[in-house]
Amino acid sequence: MAHADTTSLAEKPPEAGATAQRAPAAARRKLGWGGGLLVSLVVGFAVLTGLGLYADIGDVSSTLLRFDWGLMPALFGLTALNYAVRYLRWRRLLRLTAGQEPELFRDLLVFFAGTAMILTPARLGEWVKSYYARELHGVPVARTAPIILAERVSDSLVMLLLATTGLFLFGWGTAVFVTVIVIAVAAIVALRHRGLASLLLRGARRFPPAQRLLPPIEDFHESSRILFSLSGLSWAFGLGLVAWTLECLIFFLVLVGLGNPGTWELVAQAAFIFPIATLAGALSLLPGGIGVTEGGIVGMTQAILGASRSLAAASALLVRALILGFGFALGLAALAILSWRPPSKVGESGPLTQERLVTAAGSIKGDSR
C-alpha cells in the first residue's frame, strides 16, 4: 500500500551535503549554462524569425499594438498562480517520497531551478531538481527523480482531458492523443511493475561493478510505486489539472485581448488548441517544444478560429512569452542565488559550480547513498 511505502522511505535517514565525485575535464567543458542559454536564444530567435516571415513582422507588430494591455495584470496574476500550484504539487510529491517538508525558501530555489531548464531538449534539464534536492535537503537523487516522471505523465493526461471535447468537436489531434495515451500508460505500468525492478536488481547483483546501483534502484522503484499509486497520481493529476486549466485560461484571455469575443465557444477552442500544441511540442523533444508548439498554436488558431496569420502569430508569441518567460526568469534568479549565496545559506556543500552540476546526470544513474 502507498502508506506503508511512504513510511519505509521516511525511515531512511537522508544524507545531506555529500561531496560529488570529480567529473572528467572533458565533461566539464561540455557543460555550461551559458552554452545552453545561447542555444535557447538562437532557437527562440529562429522561431521569431519564422513567425515573422510567415505572418509579416509589420502585421504582427500592429496586431500586438492593438492588444488590450489592461488584461496584463490578470495575465501575470494567473501565470504566478499557475507556478504556485505547480510548486505545491512538487512539495506534496516530495513529502510523499521523502517523508519531509523542507524549509520553504530552499525548496522554492530547488523548484525554480528546474523551471530555468524548461528550454532543454525534452525538458531533461528539469532532472536537476533532484540534484538540488539532494544538495539542499539531503534527499538521495533516486528518491526524487520519479517526481519529474510523475509530473510529466500527469501533465500529459491532464492535457488530454482538457482537449477531449475539442478532439471530438474539431477532429484534430487524434495522432497526438493516441501517442500520448500509449506512452503514459506504458510509463505507469513500467514504473509500478515489480518484475521489472526485480530484473534490474538481479542483474546488478550478478555484476559486481553494478552492485553500487542496488540502493538507488530500490529507492527509485519504491518512490515510483508511491507516486504512481492511486493516492500519488491523484495529487499529481489534481494539482496538474488546476495548473493547466489556468494556462488554458491565460491563452483564452490572450485571444480575448486580441479582439476575439469572450464566449464559451472560445473557451472550448482555447482549451483544445493550447494543450494539443503543447503536447505536440513535447513529443518533438525540442528545447521547450519551441517551434512546434508555436506552429501548432498558429495553425490551429487559423483553422479553428478563422484568425488571420498576424493574429494567430501574435497569440502564440504572447502566451508563450507569458508562461515560458515567467518561469524562465524566476529560474535564472534561483540559479543565481544557488550559485553565489554563501554555503551556510543554501547548503553544506558550498556554491554550486559547473563541475558539481556535471555530477547531476551521473547521480541520477547511480546514487549509491
VOPAGU-2260 file (C-alpha; in pm, 1 decimal, decimal comma):
REM VOPAGU-2260
SITE   aa  ch    i         X         Y         Z
SITE  MET   A    0       0,0       0,0       0,0
SITE  ALA   A    1     112,5     355,8     -61,3
SITE  HIS   A    2     100,4     444,7     308,3
SITE  ALA   A    3     334,0     163,9     403,8
SITE  ASP   A    4     574,0     253,3     128,0
SITE  THR   A    5     582,5     615,0     238,5
SITE  THR   A    6     670,1     513,4     591,7
SITE  SER   A    7     954,3     291,6     475,3
SITE  LEU   A    8    1100,8     575,3     275,7
SITE  ALA   A    9    1063,0     825,8     554,2
SITE  GLU   A   10    1252,5     595,5     791,7
SITE  LYS   A   11    1561,7     606,0     573,7
SITE  PRO   A   12    1776,2     888,8     709,0
SITE  PRO   A   13    1858,5    1146,1     439,4
SITE  GLU   A   14    2221,3    1229,0     386,9
SITE  ALA   A   15    2285,8    1597,5     333,4
SITE  GLY   A   16    2578,6    1777,3     184,0
SITE  ALA   A   17    2768,9    1484,1      34,4
SITE  THR   A   18    3056,2    1576,0    -192,2
SITE  ALA   A   19    3009,0    1463,2    -551,7
SITE  GLN   A   20    3282,4    1283,2    -742,1
SITE  ARG   A   21    3504,4    1492,6    -961,5
SITE  ALA   A   22    3380,7    1490,0   -1321,0
SITE  PRO   A   23    3618,1    1435,9   -1612,5
SITE  ALA   A   24    3760,6    1755,0   -1756,2
SITE  ALA   A   25    3609,0    1680,2   -2095,4
SITE  ALA   A   26    3261,0    1654,6   -1944,9
SITE  ARG   A   27    3310,6    1975,4   -1750,7
SITE  ARG   A   28    3398,3    2159,2   -2068,0
SITE  LYS   A   29    3077,7    2039,9   -2232,5
SITE  LEU   A   30    2852,0    2170,4   -1957,8
SITE  GLY   A   31    2760,3    2529,8   -1903,9
SITE  TRP   A   32    2452,4    2736,7   -1852,5
SITE  GLY   A   33    2592,3    2990,8   -2095,5
SITE  GLY   A   34    2605,3    2737,8   -2377,8
SITE  GLY   A   35    2253,4    2611,4   -2305,6
SITE  LEU   A   36    2122,4    2965,8   -2278,9
SITE  LEU   A   37    2289,2    3057,1   -2607,7
SITE  VAL   A   38    2124,9    2760,2   -2781,1
SITE  SER   A   39    1785,6    2859,9   -2635,5
SITE  LEU   A   40    1829,5    3219,0   -2753,1
SITE  VAL   A   41    1929,2    3106,0   -3102,3
SITE  VAL   A   42    1629,0    2871,3   -3125,2
SITE  GLY   A   43    1399,5    3141,4   -2989,0
SITE  PHE   A   44    1530,9    3392,6   -3241,3
SITE  ALA   A   45    1478,5    3139,2   -3520,1
SITE  VAL   A   46    1116,1    3090,1   -3410,9
SITE  LEU   A   47    1055,1    3465,5   -3401,3
SITE  THR   A   48    1210,2    3499,9   -3744,0
SITE  GLY   A   49     999,9    3214,4   -3880,6
SITE  LEU   A   50     677,6    3359,0   -3742,7
SITE  GLY   A   51     774,6    3699,1   -3877,3
SITE  LEU   A   52     835,2    3561,8   -4224,4
SITE  TYR   A   53     511,7    3365,2   -4214,4
SITE  ALA   A   54     282,7    3637,6   -4081,4
SITE  ASP   A   55     476,9    3954,7   -4176,2
SITE  ILE   A   56     653,4    4127,9   -3890,0
SITE  GLY   A   57     477,6    4456,1   -3956,6
SITE  ASP   A   58     130,6    4298,2   -3936,5
SITE  VAL   A   59     221,0    4108,9   -3618,0
SITE  SER   A   60     353,1    4428,7   -3460,7
SITE  SER   A   61      34,4    4614,3   -3548,2
SITE  THR   A   62    -175,3    4333,2   -3400,5
SITE  LEU   A   63      25,9    4339,3   -3077,1
SITE  LEU   A   64     -18,9    4715,7   -3050,7
SITE  ARG   A   65    -395,3    4665,7   -3063,3
SITE  PHE   A   66    -383,8    4413,1   -2778,3
SITE  ASP   A   67    -584,8    4508,9   -2468,6
SITE  TRP   A   68    -289,8    4566,4   -2236,0
SITE  GLY   A   69    -530,7    4627,1   -1949,1
SITE  LEU   A   70    -553,0    4248,8   -1925,0
SITE  MET   A   71    -184,6    4214,4   -1837,2
SITE  PRO   A   72    -229,6    4233,1   -1454,1
SITE  ALA   A   73    -478,9    3946,3   -1474,7
SITE  LEU   A   74    -250,0    3752,3   -1706,5
SITE  PHE   A   75      51,4    3796,6   -1479,4
SITE  GLY   A   76    -159,3    3703,3   -1178,0
SITE  LEU   A   77    -281,8    3383,3   -1344,4
SITE  THR   A   78      71,9    3296,0   -1452,1
SITE  ALA   A   79     203,8    3342,4   -1098,1
SITE  LEU   A   80     -83,5    3133,3    -960,3
SITE  ASN   A   81      -4,6    2863,4   -1216,8
SITE  TYR   A   82     353,8    2835,6   -1091,6
SITE  ALA   A   83     237,5    2845,6    -729,1
SITE  VAL   A   84      11,9    2544,7    -792,9
SITE  ARG   A   85     294,7    2361,2    -968,1
SITE  TYR   A   86     521,1    2429,0    -671,6
SITE  LEU   A   87     258,5    2295,0    -431,3
SITE  ARG   A   88     247,1    1977,7    -640,8
SITE  TRP   A   89     625,6    1940,4    -623,1
SITE  ARG   A   90     620,0    1992,6    -245,9
SITE  ARG   A   91     340,6    1740,9    -193,5
SITE  LEU   A   92     510,9    1476,1    -406,9
SITE  LEU   A   93     839,3    1542,0    -228,1
SITE  ARG   A   94     664,8    1479,1     103,2
SITE  LEU   A   95     524,1    1150,8     -29,5
SITE  THR   A   96     861,3    1021,7    -147,6
SITE  ALA   A   97    1096,8    1169,3     112,4
SITE  GLY   A   98     872,3    1194,8     418,2
SITE  GLN   A   99     969,9    1555,7     484,2
SITE  GLU   A  100     875,1    1914,5     405,4
SITE  PRO   A  101    1197,4    2115,3     363,7
SITE  GLU   A  102    1244,6    2478,0     458,7
SITE  LEU   A  103    1031,7    2687,4     222,8
SITE  PHE   A  104    1292,6    2923,1      75,0
SITE  ARG   A  105    1537,6    2645,7      -8,2
SITE  ASP   A  106    1261,9    2434,9    -158,1
SITE  LEU   A  107    1147,0    2724,0    -377,3
SITE  LEU   A  108    1502,6    2756,0    -506,1
SITE  VAL   A  109    1507,4    2385,9    -590,6
SITE  PHE   A  110    1175,5    2406,9    -773,6
SITE  PHE   A  111    1252,5    2718,4    -975,7
SITE  ALA   A  112    1598,2    2589,0   -1066,4
SITE  GLY   A  113    1403,8    2331,0   -1263,7
SITE  THR   A  114    1195,3    2592,4   -1443,4
SITE  ALA   A  115    1516,4    2751,4   -1571,5
SITE  MET   A  116    1575,7    2423,8   -1754,6
SITE  ILE   A  117    1246,4    2433,5   -1945,9
SITE  LEU   A  118    1436,3    2522,9   -2263,0
SITE  THR   A  119    1627,5    2194,5   -2279,4
SITE  PRO   A  120    1561,0    1903,3   -2517,7
SITE  ALA   A  121    1261,9    1704,8   -2389,0
SITE  ARG   A  122    1291,4    1922,7   -2074,6
SITE  LEU   A  123    1557,6    1680,8   -1949,0
SITE  GLY   A  124    1721,1    1967,7   -1763,0
SITE  GLU   A  125    1441,0    1952,4   -1507,0
SITE  TRP   A  126    1614,5    1649,3   -1358,7
SITE  VAL   A  127    1849,5    1897,7   -1198,3
SITE  LYS   A  128    1578,8    1949,7    -934,1
SITE  SER   A  129    1673,6    1607,9    -798,3
SITE  TYR   A  130    2036,8    1713,5    -773,4
SITE  TYR   A  131    1949,9    2033,0    -587,5
SITE  ALA   A  132    1707,6    1843,8    -360,9
SITE  ARG   A  133    1997,4    1622,5    -259,1
SITE  GLU   A  134    2233,8    1913,5    -206,4
SITE  LEU   A  135    1991,5    2131,0      -8,6
SITE  HIS   A  136    1753,6    1877,4     150,4
SITE  GLY   A  137    1976,3    1571,1     179,7
SITE  VAL   A  138    1733,8    1350,7     -16,0
SITE  PRO   A  139    1900,2    1091,4    -244,3
SITE  VAL   A  140    1855,6    1161,6    -614,6
SITE  ALA   A  141    1695,9     823,5    -680,9
SITE  ARG   A  142    1419,5     905,4    -436,4
SITE  THR   A  143    1313,5    1232,2    -606,0
SITE  ALA   A  144    1387,3    1153,2    -972,1
SITE  PRO   A  145    1048,9     977,3   -1017,7
SITE  ILE   A  146     873,6    1302,6    -921,4
SITE  ILE   A  147     970,4    1456,8   -1255,2
SITE  LEU   A  148     832,2    1149,9   -1433,3
SITE  ALA   A  149     509,0    1168,5   -1234,9
SITE  GLU   A  150     474,5    1537,0   -1323,8
SITE  ARG   A  151     524,2    1470,1   -1694,3
SITE  VAL   A  152     283,6    1174,3   -1705,2
SITE  SER   A  153      11,7    1352,9   -1506,7
SITE  ASP   A  154      56,2    1668,2   -1719,2
SITE  SER   A  155       8,4    1464,7   -2035,8
SITE  LEU   A  156    -309,0    1302,1   -1904,3
SITE  VAL   A  157    -445,1    1637,6   -1786,5
SITE  MET   A  158    -384,0    1799,0   -2124,4
SITE  LEU   A  159    -558,0    1512,0   -2298,8
SITE  LEU   A  160    -854,8    1550,3   -2066,7
SITE  LEU   A  161    -878,2    1923,3   -2134,0
SITE  ALA   A  162    -851,1    1867,2   -2508,3
SITE  THR   A  163   -1102,0    1580,5   -2524,3
SITE  THR   A  164   -1404,6    1799,0   -2603,4
SITE  GLY   A  165   -1219,7    1977,7   -2881,9
SITE  LEU   A  166   -1092,0    1647,0   -3017,4
SITE  PHE   A  167   -1448,9    1540,6   -3096,4
SITE  LEU   A  168   -1567,3    1887,1   -3197,0
SITE  PHE   A  169   -1281,9    1977,1   -3430,9
SITE  GLY   A  170   -1141,2    1637,7   -3532,3
SITE  TRP   A  171    -781,8    1748,6   -3480,4
SITE  GLY   A  172    -500,5    1591,2   -3282,2
SITE  THR   A  173    -603,8    1224,7   -3290,0
SITE  ALA   A  174    -248,1    1104,5   -3358,0
SITE  VAL   A  175    -111,1    1312,5   -3070,3
SITE  PHE   A  176    -391,7    1188,7   -2843,6
SITE  VAL   A  177    -325,3     819,7   -2914,2
SITE  THR   A  178      54,1     855,0   -2892,9
SITE  VAL   A  179      43,6    1027,3   -2555,3
SITE  ILE   A  180    -205,8     776,7   -2411,3
SITE  VAL   A  181      15,2     484,1   -2515,0
SITE  ILE   A  182     330,4     645,5   -2371,2
SITE  ALA   A  183     159,7     745,0   -2044,0
SITE  VAL   A  184       6,9     400,1   -1984,2
SITE  ALA   A  185     336,4     228,0   -2069,6
SITE  ALA   A  186     524,7     456,0   -1829,7
SITE  ILE   A  187     281,9     391,2   -1542,5
SITE  VAL   A  188     291,1      13,6   -1593,7
SITE  ALA   A  189     670,9       3,8   -1623,3
SITE  LEU   A  190     732,9     220,3   -1317,9
SITE  ARG   A  191     491,1      24,9   -1098,4
SITE  HIS   A  192     581,8    -322,7   -1221,0
SITE  ARG   A  193     770,5    -520,7    -955,0
SITE  GLY   A  194     901,5    -768,0   -1210,7
SITE  LEU   A  195    1097,3    -500,4   -1397,5
SITE  ALA   A  196    1259,6    -376,8   -1076,6
SITE  SER   A  197    1339,1    -734,6    -973,7
SITE  LEU   A  198    1502,0    -795,2   -1312,2
SITE  LEU   A  199    1722,1    -487,0   -1272,9
SITE  LEU   A  200    1814,9    -583,7    -917,8
SITE  ARG   A  201    1907,0    -939,9   -1019,0
SITE  GLY   A  202    2123,0    -807,8   -1299,9
SITE  ALA   A  203    2300,7    -566,4   -1064,8
SITE  ARG   A  204    2367,6    -842,1    -809,5
SITE  ARG   A  205    2527,1   -1066,5   -1072,4
SITE  PHE   A  206    2756,4    -792,8   -1199,2
SITE  PRO   A  207    2985,7    -674,9    -914,6
SITE  PRO   A  208    3066,5    -329,4   -1060,8
SITE  ALA   A  209    2691,7    -259,9   -1076,7
SITE  GLN   A  210    2621,4    -359,7    -716,5
SITE  ARG   A  211    2658,4       2,3    -608,3
SITE  LEU   A  212    2341,0      67,4    -808,8
SITE  LEU   A  213    2128,8    -157,9    -585,5
SITE  PRO   A  214    2031,1     108,5    -327,6
SITE  PRO   A  215    1932,4     374,2    -586,2
SITE  ILE   A  216    1736,2     120,1    -791,1
SITE  GLU   A  217    1543,5      16,0    -480,7
SITE  ASP   A  218    1484,3     379,6    -382,3
SITE  PHE   A  219    1375,3     470,4    -735,5
SITE  HIS   A  220    1130,7     181,5    -754,0
SITE  GLU   A  221     982,6     247,6    -409,4
SITE  SER   A  222     932,5     614,9    -493,9
SITE  SER   A  223     780,3     527,2    -830,6
SITE  ARG   A  224     529,6     287,7    -673,3
SITE  ILE   A  225     420,9     560,8    -430,5
SITE  LEU   A  226     392,0     831,6    -695,2
SITE  PHE   A  227     209,3     609,9    -943,5
SITE  SER   A  228     -28,2     467,9    -685,9
SITE  LEU   A  229    -386,0     594,7    -678,8
SITE  SER   A  230    -301,1     837,8    -398,6
SITE  GLY   A  231      14,1     972,6    -564,0
SITE  LEU   A  232    -142,6    1010,9    -908,1
SITE  SER   A  233    -446,1    1179,1    -753,4
SITE  TRP   A  234    -228,8    1455,4    -611,5
SITE  ALA   A  235     -20,9    1489,1    -928,9
SITE  PHE   A  236    -324,3    1481,3   -1156,4
SITE  GLY   A  237    -548,0    1703,1    -940,4
SITE  LEU   A  238    -298,3    1985,1    -895,6
SITE  GLY   A  239    -185,7    1944,2   -1256,6
SITE  LEU   A  240    -545,7    1988,8   -1368,1
SITE  VAL   A  241    -565,5    2319,2   -1179,7
SITE  ALA   A  242    -234,1    2439,2   -1327,0
SITE  TRP   A  243    -317,6    2350,5   -1687,4
SITE  THR   A  244    -666,6    2496,1   -1655,6
SITE  LEU   A  245    -500,6    2823,0   -1555,7
SITE  GLU   A  246    -271,4    2805,8   -1860,9
SITE  CYS   A  247    -568,2    2747,3   -2090,7
SITE  LEU   A  248    -740,7    3044,2   -1926,1
SITE  ILE   A  249    -431,5    3253,7   -1995,5
SITE  PHE   A  250    -449,1    3158,5   -2362,9
SITE  PHE   A  251    -821,9    3237,4   -2365,8
SITE  LEU   A  252    -757,5    3586,3   -2224,7
SITE  VAL   A  253    -479,4    3641,9   -2479,3
SITE  LEU   A  254    -727,4    3564,3   -2757,1
SITE  VAL   A  255    -983,0    3797,1   -2598,6
SITE  GLY   A  256    -721,9    4070,2   -2570,0
SITE  LEU   A  257    -651,7    4033,2   -2940,7
SITE  GLY   A  258   -1014,8    4106,9   -3025,2
SITE  ASN   A  259   -1195,1    3771,7   -3010,9
SITE  PRO   A  260   -1533,3    3765,6   -2833,4
SITE  GLY   A  261   -1511,1    3607,3   -2488,5
SITE  THR   A  262   -1763,4    3328,8   -2545,7
SITE  TRP   A  263   -1787,1    2973,7   -2409,2
SITE  GLU   A  264   -1706,4    2855,1   -2758,4
SITE  LEU   A  265   -1375,0    3039,7   -2739,5
SITE  VAL   A  266   -1311,3    2877,1   -2400,0
SITE  ALA   A  267   -1353,8    2530,7   -2557,7
SITE  GLN   A  268   -1133,9    2629,0   -2851,9
SITE  ALA   A  269    -856,9    2762,0   -2626,8
SITE  ALA   A  270    -877,1    2453,3   -2402,8
SITE  PHE   A  271    -819,0    2238,9   -2711,4
SITE  ILE   A  272    -561,7    2436,2   -2907,3
SITE  PHE   A  273    -317,2    2509,5   -2628,5
SITE  PRO   A  274    -287,4    2156,7   -2479,2
SITE  ILE   A  275    -265,4    1980,6   -2816,9
SITE  ALA   A  276       0,2    2223,4   -2943,4
SITE  THR   A  277     194,4    2184,2   -2618,6
SITE  LEU   A  278     178,5    1804,5   -2636,6
SITE  ALA   A  279     298,2    1811,9   -2996,8
SITE  GLY   A  280     589,8    2029,2   -2886,0
SITE  ALA   A  281     672,1    1785,9   -2604,8
SITE  LEU   A  282     669,6    1488,4   -2842,6
SITE  SER   A  283     909,8    1674,0   -3073,3
SITE  LEU   A  284    1175,4    1662,6   -2793,4
SITE  LEU   A  285    1290,6    2009,9   -2897,8
SITE  PRO   A  286    1400,6    2254,0   -2623,2
SITE  GLY   A  287    1077,4    2365,1   -2458,8
SITE  GLY   A  288     891,8    2238,0   -2767,6
SITE  ILE   A  289     997,3    2565,9   -2929,6
SITE  GLY   A  290     887,6    2593,0   -3289,3
SITE  VAL   A  291     646,3    2300,5   -3289,9
SITE  THR   A  292     427,5    2440,3   -3011,4
SITE  GLU   A  293     412,8    2786,3   -3168,2
SITE  GLY   A  294     347,6    2636,0   -3508,6
SITE  GLY   A  295      65,0    2426,9   -3365,4
SITE  ILE   A  296     -93,4    2727,4   -3195,5
SITE  VAL   A  297     -70,0    2935,0   -3513,6
SITE  GLY   A  298    -203,9    2663,0   -3742,2
SITE  MET   A  299    -495,7    2558,9   -3522,4
SITE  THR   A  300    -589,0    2916,5   -3432,0
SITE  GLN   A  301    -619,2    2994,0   -3801,3
SITE  ALA   A  302    -806,1    2675,1   -3886,1
SITE  ILE   A  303   -1044,5    2663,6   -3590,0
SITE  LEU   A  304   -1097,7    3033,0   -3512,4
SITE  GLY   A  305   -1059,3    3156,6   -3867,5
SITE  ALA   A  306    -797,8    3402,1   -3740,2
SITE  SER   A  307    -558,2    3591,7   -3962,5
SITE  ARG   A  308    -190,6    3495,4   -3978,7
SITE  SER   A  309     -85,9    3800,4   -3778,3
SITE  LEU   A  310    -341,0    3740,3   -3501,1
SITE  ALA   A  311    -252,1    3371,0   -3476,0
SITE  ALA   A  312     120,2    3450,2   -3459,9
SITE  ALA   A  313      64,0    3725,0   -3203,3
SITE  SER   A  314    -138,5    3490,3   -2981,0
SITE  ALA   A  315     139,0    3227,3   -2992,3
SITE  LEU   A  316     407,8    3481,5   -2908,5
SITE  LEU   A  317     213,5    3633,4   -2618,3
SITE  VAL   A  318     106,1    3313,8   -2446,0
SITE  ARG   A  319     449,1    3153,6   -2476,6
SITE  ALA   A  320     626,4    3467,4   -2357,3
SITE  LEU   A  321     397,8    3485,9   -2054,1
SITE  ILE   A  322     420,3    3123,0   -1944,4
SITE  LEU   A  323     771,4    3024,4   -2051,7
SITE  GLY   A  324     922,8    3365,3   -1987,8
SITE  PHE   A  325     786,0    3393,6   -1633,3
SITE  GLY   A  326     921,9    3056,2   -1523,3
SITE  PHE   A  327    1249,7    3100,4   -1707,7
SITE  ALA   A  328    1316,2    3438,7   -1546,2
SITE  LEU   A  329    1244,1    3311,2   -1194,8
SITE  GLY   A  330    1454,0    3005,7   -1268,2
SITE  LEU   A  331    1754,7    3213,6   -1367,4
SITE  ALA   A  332    1719,1    3410,7   -1043,7
SITE  ALA   A  333    1707,2    3085,8    -844,1
SITE  LEU   A  334    2018,0    2954,1   -1019,6
SITE  ALA   A  335    2199,0    3280,4    -948,0
SITE  ILE   A  336    2118,3    3252,4    -576,2
SITE  LEU   A  337    2221,0    2886,7    -566,2
SITE  SER   A  338    2547,9    2966,7    -741,9
SITE  TRP   A  339    2660,2    3266,5    -538,7
SITE  ARG   A  340    2488,6    3255,6    -199,2
SITE  PRO   A  341    2719,4    3162,4      94,1
SITE  PRO   A  342    2722,6    2789,8     183,3
SITE  SER   A  343    2558,0    2848,3     520,1
SITE  LYS   A  344    2257,7    2996,5     342,8
SITE  VAL   A  345    2190,3    2738,4      73,8
SITE  GLY   A  346    2356,1    2412,0     171,3
SITE  GLU   A  347    2655,4    2245,8     324,9
SITE  SER   A  348    2839,1    2179,3       0,6
SITE  GLY   A  349    2912,0    2540,3     -94,6
SITE  PRO   A  350    2819,5    2741,3    -404,4
SITE  LEU   A  351    2727,7    2525,7    -699,8
SITE  THR   A  352    2993,9    2519,5    -966,6
SITE  GLN   A  353    2997,7    2399,7   -1322,5
SITE  GLU   A  354    3193,4    2092,0   -1209,3
SITE  ARG   A  355    2930,3    1998,9    -949,6
SITE  LEU   A  356    2644,4    2036,7   -1194,5
SITE  VAL   A  357    2802,2    1776,1   -1422,1
SITE  THR   A  358    2756,5    1517,4   -1147,5
SITE  ALA   A  359    2376,7    1553,5   -1153,2
SITE  ALA   A  360    2333,3    1325,9   -1454,0
SITE  GLY   A  361    2571,1    1069,7   -1307,9
SITE  SER   A  362    2392,5    1082,7    -976,1
SITE  ILE   A  363    2059,3    1003,3   -1139,0
SITE  LYS   A  364    2209,1     693,6   -1296,9
SITE  GLY   A  365    2368,4     573,1    -975,6
SITE  ASP   A  366    2343,6     736,9    -638,0
SITE  SER   A  367    2452,2     464,7    -404,1
SITE  ARG   A  368    2358,4     650,9     -91,3
